[in-house]
Structure formats: structure tokens, C-alpha cells
Amino acid sequence: MVHWKNVSNITLIFFSHLFYVNTYDVDVHLKQGKLKGTSGVTLFEGKLYFAFYGVPYAQPPIGKLRFKNPKPTKKWNKYLDARTEYHGACAQAHIVHKHGLYGNEDCLHLNIFTPSLYKTGQKLKAVIVWIHGYAFTSSFSHIHGPDFFIDEDVIFVTVSHRLGAFGFLKLNETDQNANMGLKDIVMSLKWIQKNVKHFGGDKTNLSVMGSGSAATFLSLLMTTKSKKLFSKAIFQSGSMFSASLFQGDHNIEKYRLEEKLKIKGYRNINEASTQDIVDASPKIYSNSDVIDSQRPLIPFLPIIETESKFSLLTKRPEEYFSDKQDDLNNRLILIGFNSKEGISEVIPFLHYPHYLSSLAVHFKYMVPFSTRCSYNFKTSKYKEIAGMILNGYFKDGVSVKSVEQFLQYSSDLIKYPIYDFIQRHKQIKGSKMYVYKFTYSGNLNIVKANSISGINTKIKGAASGDEICYMLKCEPLWESYVNLNRDYNSRDRIFIKKITELWANFAKTGDPTPSTYKGNVTWPPMTELDDKVFNLGKVYNIIDSKKEKRMFAFWNDIYRKYYKDCGLEGHDEL
């Protein structure tokens, strides 16, 4: 039930345009209690929408619930004021200040944006749930606005979930609280399923969407019992096969974190302050750990759980493709990758090209990691892999002129697990999957812009995450959007409209270019016999994936030949 209360006529200034509108407080009645929301208008088209900020979907994970699986939210007294724009990120290290804390532990909230609220007899709208993600340790959703999807008449929801130690640290072997950050996402989807109708949303037409590590999280959920909570999935630059995904039981990480915190006077982790846990977490690995592990060391990642009524992840992704194909074939998927995923990985070499000379001396460190393998630089297998990589990417050797080659190598390491998922999934009978390649380069490619800022370089292509600000209104790019609002015919503004229309069409119908689509290119699903992908560039067109197929064949040969038996008894060393 919805109550409308006209508050006042005010002048809202949005960038260079003035919109004279009536603003409303809106009340929505849920089983937990009454919510009071507010209204706004979209950036470019000035469409009215209703916003509910900071809505709790679970009990605060503090006190006795710290490091615990999420618990359903309780009822609130009177009404919950959800009118104030919510900036509550989950606790993480500050991205600017070295010893700064950003966010807090009471963070299990979501923001809901809808073009219209539920009325009897009204057709319910498609829902997109956006999950933030960056390397499992830091990210937040409040900088991403809903405007472009609201313009496409889609309900948009953002979710905050726990990160780092708060989201993934398992305190002891018998503890059934694990993968809390993933279970937060599941809890949020359950809440949305129960309540989205009140906001005009169709719970049977719900898409989950994420980029990078969020895409990894969501693709994992597709293989669990929580898969019934959504009908479609959008995976941008990530998959369940990301190489750094799983850790063991966290015993080593837990011990080292405790030791760091004891220096501060704490008897155990649970006593420690949020600030001290955030500060200590990245310090639990030494330089030798990084070298020996031959992989980026992220302190707390998902783990494989023992089967129980509380468990979520009980098998590795590979096992689901062999054991549970029937569970995977009824999910509509839109998935893709960016042309130069690894741009942010080559920042040191862009600023200091002479570092590449050091890389030539220590080329053994170029062998990709696997969480199931240990490494011995002296083995013949290890040297063989290094030689294959050298011949495959650096045929003329490694020098200060090898930036482009290193960029291709870094990009392919990110693309391979994505393409591995694509190749496996397209073979499942009855599956339907749309695959894209994002090549567009404009003023909103924020990752690329930050990576090459101040550098005279001609690097082309799109970095990992560069697609996001063409779909979501990104707060840091305020001035860029101001300029776009003045120019209706700008290339970037036209691209925003085109790409969000494709994503919205997929959310609504399961097809990015349905019969009602007015564009001049039809995007067909990938099939076992057809590997063509949809190019999202200056022009939209269907392209072959010969380059990606060669990349996949190269790395697949290495992984199958040298990594396949890793983790099996007597086969854990390269």
C-alpha cells in the first residue's frame, strides 16, 4: 500500500537544466514496517523516480553477529526514514588515506530506485540488482546512480555486502559461519524477492548484475541453491573460474591476523576494533609469501564449505559443470569482457618503462598462479611454462618497448577464466548466453583514464571496469556528465543510451535485441557451433572471436597440461 504526500514545489537544479517539479515523500508498507522514501528526476531525460536509501535487508552484523552468517532483519517501530541519500559502505581500507577507515560494520543495506510504485492491476517491472565489487576487499555502491536504467523503465537496486575479514574470515574449523559476504548477497536477494512487488517490481523477472569480482561472486551463486532467487545474470569481466578465487581454511590468515592484533593488546580477533582489523589485514603476508605464492595475495577470499544446512559453496566450480548441468541450463546469461582488461595492471610499466628490463631478468615470475598449486622455480615444468609464455607473448624478448606485449599478456590472464566459462556453458543443452566484447573508448572510460593519466601513451581499448560509467551514473565523473547534458548528440551520450537499452532489454525479455528493438544489428546468442560475439564499440556489429579463441587455446593447453592435477595427492607442485 502506497501513500503519497506532496511536500512542496521546489526548483531542482540538475546540471545545466532547470526542472520545475513536484517532489514527493512516499510511504511503502512492508511486513517489517513502513518505509518513507523520496523522489528525484533522471539526469538526461528528467523522468520522475522514487528512491529508498539505506533499507536494511539483514540484522546489523555487529556484537554477537560479528563474523556470523547474516540474520533476517527484524521489524522496525513506526516508520523507517529512507529519504536521505545513503553513503554507508561496508568497512574497508580508505582508498586515499594510508591508515584510514572507510565505512562501518553496520552496513547490510540496499538502495531501491523505481520509476513507479505498485498499483493494483499495474504491470510489474523488470528488476536489476547491482552488486559492487573490486578485488573482494574494497568497493561500494553509493557512487553508482540509477538514472540511465530508470530512463529505460527498469527498477534498479544496489546492495552493500561485507568485505575482507568481515565478509570471509572463518574463525575456527567447526564454525559454520563462512563466506558471509556471499551469504549477504543471498540474503539481500531473498529480501528483494519478498518485497519488490511493493515497489512495482516483478520478482519472477529479476536480473543480477556485477563487474569484476562481483561477477565472480554472482556466477558462483548461479551454481548454488540460491540460483532460484534470480532468472537472469549479467557478468561483466568476471567468472567463477577467476584464478585467485578460493583459499583454504583461513587457519594461516587467522593466526597471523591474531598475532598482529595482539600487538595492539587484543586477546582475540573479536575484541579488535574495526579500524585495527582493517589496518592489520593487508599486513599478514610478507614479501617472501608473495614471491613463493606467485599470485596476488588477498587476505580473505571465499572458501569451500563442509556440507550443512548453513553452507553455500561446497564444491569447486569445475565440479558443477560436470555434476549439475541441469541446474545451469535454465539461466539466461549476458557475459563479456573488455578489449584491454589489463590496463590497470601495467601502470608501473607505463610510468617506469625501465621496470620491464627487470622483468626480463626475473621472467620466471610471469608463470600464472593457481590456488591449488605450490611453486618450485627449479622444476622442469615451471621452466617449460615460462618458456611457452615468453615465446607466446615476447618473441623478441622483454625490453622497455614491451609494454603492449605485457598489456596483452595481463589482459589475457583476466580474459581466460571468462572465456573458459563461456566455452563450458555454451555446451550445456538448453542454455542461452549472449556474449559481448567492449571496445568503446570515450570520456567515461574512468579506469583507463586514471591508469594513463599524465602519460604520453597511445594505448587503445577499454580497461576492466571501463564499461560501468556508461550504464550507471558514476559520481566521480560529475563534470563529464555536465558536459554531456549540454550536448544531446555527443558520442558518449548516444552510447549511454544504446548500451543501457541493450542491458534493459535483456532484463525485461531475456534478449538484448528483441523484436521491438529499433537498432540495425541483431545480437544472437552464442551457440556451440557459432562463436561470434557482439562488439560494443563506436559501431555495434557482430564480430568473430578468432583472437579470443587463439588466446583460449594457448592458455587451455598450459592449464590442462601442467595444472590439471594440482591439488591431487603427490601433484601439488609445479
C-alpha positions, 0 to 999 in steps of 0.5 A: 500500500502506497501513500503519497504526500506532496511536500512542496514545489521546489526548483531542482537544479540538475546540471545545466537544466532547470526542472520545475517539479513536484517532489514527493515523500512516499510511504511503502508498507512492508511486513517489517514496517513502513518505509518513507522514501523520496523522489528525484528526476533522471539526469538526461531525460528528467523522468520522475523516480522514487528512491529508498536509501539505506533499507536494511535487508539483514540484522546489523552484523555487529556484537554477537553477529560479528563474523556470523552468517547474516540474520533476517532483519527484524521489524522496525517501530513506526516508520523507517526514514529512507529519504536521505541519500545513503553513503554507508559502505561496508568497512574497508581500507580508505582508498586515499588515506594510508591508515584510514577507515572507510565505512562501518560494520553496520552496513547490510543495506540496499538502495531501491530506485523505481520509476513507479510504485505498485498499483493494483492491476499495474504491470510489474517491472523488470528488476536489476540488482547491482552488486559492487565489487573490486578485488573482494576487499574494497568497493561500494555502491553509493557512487553508482546512480540509477538514472540511465536504467530508470530512463529505460523503465527498469527498477534498479537496486544496489546492495552493500555486502561485507568485505575482507575479514568481515565478509570471509574470515572463518574463525575456527574449523567447526564454525559454520559461519563462512563466506558471509559476504556471499551469504549477504548477497543471498540474503539481500536477494531473498529480501528483494524477492519478498518485497519488490512487488511493493515497489512495482517490481516483478520478482519472477523477472529479476536480473543480477548484475556485477563487474569484476569480482562481483561477477565472480561472486554472482556466477558462483551463486548461479551454481548454488541453491540460491540460483532460484532467487534470480532468472537472469545474470549479467557478468561483466569481466568476471567468472567463477573460474577467476584464478585467485578465487578460493583459499583454504581454511583461513587457519594461516590468515587467522593466526597471523591476523591474531598475532598482529592484533595482539600487538595492539593488546587484543586477546582475540580477533573479536575484541579488535576494533574495526579500524585495527582489523582493517589496518592489520589485514593487508599486513599478514603476508610478507614479501617472501609469501608473495614471491613463493605464492606467485599470485596476488595475495588477498587476505580473505577470499571465499572458501569451500564449505563442509556440507550443512544446512548453513553452507553455500559453496561446497564444491569447486566450480569445475565440479558443477559443470560436470555434476549439475548441468541441469541446474545451469541450463535454465539461466539466461546469461549476458557475459563479456569482457573488455578489449584491454582488461589489463590496463590497470595492471601495467601502470608501473610499466607505463610510468617506469618503462625501465621496470620491464628490463627487470622483468626480463631478468626475473621472467620466471615470475610471469608463470600464472598462479593457481590456488591449488598449486605450490611453486618450485622455480627449479622444476622442469615444468615451471621452466617449460611454462615460462618458456611457452609464455615468453615465446607466446607473448615476447618473441623478441624478448622483454625490453622497455618497448614491451609494454603492449606485449605485457598489456596483452599478456595481463589482459589475457590472464583476466580474459581466460577464466571468462572465456573458459566459462563461456566455452563450458556453458555454451555446451550445456543443452538448453542454455542461452548466453549472449556474449559481448566484447567492449571496445568503446573508448570515450570520456567515461572510460574512468579506469583507463583514464586514471591508469594513463593519466599524465602519460604520453601513451597511445594505448587503445581499448577499454580497461576492466571496469571501463564499461560501468560509467556508461550504464550507471551514473558514476559520481566521480565523473560529475563534470563529464556528465555536465558536459554531456547534458549540454550536448544531446548528440555527443558520442558518449551520450548516444552510447549511454543510451544504446548500451543501457537499452541493450542491458534493459532489454535483456532484463525485461525479455531475456534478449538484448535485441528483441523484436521491438528493438529499433537498432540495425544489428541483431545480437544472437546468442552464442551457440556451440557451433557459432562463436561470434560475439557482439562488439560494443564499440563506436559501431555495434556489429557482430564480430568473430572471436578468432583472437579470443579463441587463439588466446583460449587455446594457448592458455587451455593447453598450459592449464590442462597440461601442467595444472590439471592435477594440482591439488591431487595427492603427490601433484601439488607442485609445479 
